[in-house]
Amino acid sequence: MCGIAGFIGTRRLSEEAARNCLALMRRRGPDASGLHRFTTSSGRHVLLMHSRLSIIDLDSRSDQPFNIEQSWMVLNGELYNYLEIKRRLVEAGIPFRTRSDTEVFLAAICRDGWRVLDEAEGMWALAVYDEAQEQLTLSRDRFGEKPLYVVRSPEGLYFGSEAKFVFALMGRALPVNRQHVRRYLVNGYKALFKSEERFFEGLEEVPPAAVLRIDADGKEMQSLYWEPSFRPDESLTYEEAVAGVRARVIRSMDLRLRGDVPAAFLMSGGVDSNVLIGIAKRVFGYDVHGFTILTDDERYDEREMLDRSVAELGVRH
């Protein structure tokens, strides 16, 4: 899961604030934690913080903040197609000192710029500080799977994977957005993202598929690197469409099963989790361990279908 947090602005955050933030971040990344400070030529301050849940290359050499020369990255997430991108970079003569996807991601950004995000397949919230340009860049994956909150204040911009990380760095919490709480209680979670409001007043998010740059003077520039499009191919037959979906889901699972630790599956009696578990077990021979939360509420009881799936697929459950 990992956690990231940081700041860019005129204020030098105290050691106490940094320690408090890292302590809160531990639950997202119990395996390692670190921070790095920078001071720009104009006297502005930059702080990058990370707590690590080790998934790929468990060695401490892959701990973060991770740097390649004057570029520093903190990353929450995973670059699924890192081996394919790494192969291209190696052929171009780029050296690597770890087996991590973090190094591949940063190396690709350093070599190809932010256009590499169009090639990247994964889920991420990240921050990269370029010491040479004195520029901080934040980015989020296409669908906003990984959270990245920001608070803009007179002294600068705070960011973090959770609101509490941002508040720890600020030294204060923002007021609760009572209207948003009411919206949630009355209309449910589906209403939460129909507006730009969040549960705290003044708390914002980096949008999905966005790149937000903050330069040495604190000026911001935001852009989207991807937008969804709908281009139906009317020439496809039903059978071709089914085969195409199957091939793509299998390829997607192949990429997502990469890791140096075992993966567990949340298993229900529904179609989606059983499709993924079936592919992992039957196509790739993965030793699947499934976990389920059961309920006695008859409206949501999937026990019968679940038992059939466990027996049919032969998974640990």
N, C-alpha and C positions, 0 to 999 in steps of 0.2 A: 504493500500500500504506500509506504513512505509519506513523508511530510516535508513541505517546503515553506519558507517564510523569509521576509526580508524587508528592506527599506531603501529608498533613495531620496535624499533631500538635504536640508541645511542643518539638521540636528544630528549630533552624534549620540546614538542610543547607548544607554548605560550597560555595564556588564550585568547588573542585576536584571534588567529587562531581558537581555539575551538569555540569561540562565533560566529565568521564569518561562520564557517561550520554549526553550529546548526541553524543559521538564514536561510541559504540556504535550510536546510533539512526540514524546517517547512511545506513546501507545500506537502511533502510526508507523513507527520505525524503531523497534527495540534492539536492532543489531549494531548500529553505529550512529553517531551524531557528530556534527561539525559545523563550524561557521568560518567565514572569512570577511574581513573588513577592507574597504578601499576608501581612499580620499582623492577626489578629483583635483585637477590643477586650480580650479576656482574655489576649492575649499568645501565642496559638497561631500556628503558621506553616503556610502553604499554598504549594505550588509546583506550577505547571503547566508541562509541557514538551511540545514537538511537533517532529517532523521531517516535512517535506512532500514527497510525490510528487504533483506537480501534474497534475490530470486535468481539472478544470472551473475556468474563469477562471484562466489561468496567471499573471495579474498578481500582483505582490507585495502588492496591497491585500487579497488573500485569504489571506495568510499567517496562521499561528496561533502562539500563542493569539489567538483572535479575540474581540472584545468588542462588545457592544451595551450602552451605558451601563455599568451595574454588574455585568453578567453576562458571564462569560468562558468560552470553550469551547476544548477540544482534541478533535479528531475523527480517528479512523482509520476510513475507510470511505467510503461514498457513499449519499446519499439519492436514490434513483432517481426518485421522483415529486416532485422539488423544484419543477419548473415548475408543476405543478398546485397544490401548496400555496402557492407564491409568488403565483399568480394570485389565490387567495382572500385572501391577506394584503394584496396591493396594493389589491384592491377594498375592504378594510377601512381603507385609508389608511395602511398601514405603508410607510415609505420604505426603499429599499435603496441601498447604496453600492457593491456588487459584483454580479457575475453568478454567484457561487458557491452551491453547495448548502449549504455550511457556514453562511453567513449566513441562508439560509432556515430551516435546522434550528433555529438559535439563536433567530431571530425568532419562530418558531412556538412554541418552548418558553416564551419570555418572554411571549407574548400569551396562549397557551392552557393553559400548564402542561404537566405531563408526560403528560396524557391524549392529547397529540398523537402519542405513540408508537404508539397504536392505528391512526392514519391513515398513519403513516410506512411506506414500502416501501423497504427497503434493507438494507445490512449495515453494522454499526458497532460500535465500542467508543469511548465518549466520556466526557469529564469536563466538568462545568459547575460553576464556582464563582460563587455569588451573594454579592457583597460586602455587600449590604444585609442579607441574612439570615445571613451568615457560615456558609454551608452549601455543602458539596461533594457533588455527585451524580454517581455513576458509572452507566453503562447499557451494555447489550449487546444486540445484535440477537436476533431471535426464535429462531434456530437456532444461535447462538454461532459464526457464520462468522468473526467477528473476535475474536482472543484478548484477554483482559483479566485479568492476574494480579494478585493482591494478597497482601501479607504484613502481618499484624497483629503489632505489637510493643508493648512498654510505652510507647514514645515516640510511637506513632501508627500510621497506616496508609500503606503504600507501595503504588503501583500502576504497572503498565506493560504494554506490548504483548508484551514478552518477559521472561523471568525474569532475564536478564543486566542489563536496565535497572534492575530493582528492586534487584538485588544491588549495582550501581554506586552507587545512591543510599544504600543501607544501609551501604556500605563493607565488606561481607563477603558471602560466599556461604553459602547454607544447605547443610546436609549432604545428600548424595545419598540418595535413598530406595531402598535396595538391593532391598527387597521388590518395589517397583514395577518396577524394572529386570528382576528375575527373572520377574515376571508377563508382561512384554512379550516377553522372550526365549523363554519357553516357550509362551505362548498367542497371541502376535501382537498387532497393533495393536487388534484388535477388543475385546480385554480391557481396554484402557487406561481406558475411561470407564465401566466397570461398578462403579467405586468412586469415592470422592471423593479418593483419593490421587493425587499427582502425582510427578514424578521427583525433586523435592526436598522434604525434610521441612519442613512449615510453609508451603509454597507452596499458595495457593488460587486459585480463579477466581471472578469474578463470574458467576453462573449465566446461561445464555441467557434472554432475555426478562425480565431483572430490572432493577430500579432500586434502587441502594444509596445511601442518604443518610447523610452524616456531619455532625452539627450542630456548633455552635460549642463545645460541651463534649466533643466526641468521641463522642457517643452515636450508634449506628448504627440505621437502620431499613431493612429490605429488603422489597421486594414484587415480585410478578410483574405485568406489564402485559398478558400474553397467555399463553394455554394452548391447546394443540391440542385440537380436538374432532372428532368423527366423526358427521356427520349425513347419511347416505345418502338420496338422493332416488329412491325405488323407481319413481317414475312415468317416469323418463327411459328413452328407448329407447337402443339401442346407438348408432344414428346420431347422436342428440342428444348423447350422452356424448362421442363422437369429435369432433363439431363444437365442443363446449364446451371440451374440452382444447386443441384446435387454436387457438381464438380466444384462450385465456388464455396459451398459450405464445408466440404471436405478440405479444401485448400486452406480455408480460414482456420479450421481446427488444427491442421498441421502446424501452422505458424504459432498458434496460441498455446500449444502443448510444450513449447520450448522452455526450458528452465533447468536449474540445478537443484531444485527441491521438488517434492511430490506436489501434484495439484489435486485439490478436492473439488467435487461437484455438488452444487445445491440441486437436489433431485426432488421433483414433484411428480404427480401423475399426469402431467400435461405433455403436450407435443414437443415444446422447445427443448426442455432439459433432456428429454429422452432421445431426441435426435442427436444432440451433441454427445451424450454419454454413449449412445449406440455407435457413433462414428469413432470415438476414442477407443472403445472396447473392441469393436469388430473390424474396423479398418486399420487401426494403428496398434492393436494389441496392448493398449494401455491398461495398467492395473487400476481400474477406477474405484475410488472410494467416494460413495455418495452419502450426503447428509440431508435429513428432512426434518422440518418442524411440523408436527401433527396437531390437529385441532379436533375437539369433540363436537364442534359446530357442524351439523349435518350439511349446511349450505356449502361448506368448504372442505369437507372430508374427502380426501383423495386416496384413502388407505387401500381400497380394493384395486384401483388401477396401479397404485404404487407397488403393491405386492406382486402383481403380475409382471411389471417391468423389471423388478429386482430378480425374479425367478427366470424370466426370459433372457435377460442380459447377463446374468451371473456375476453381478457386481458385489463388492463389499458394501454393506449399508448399515 
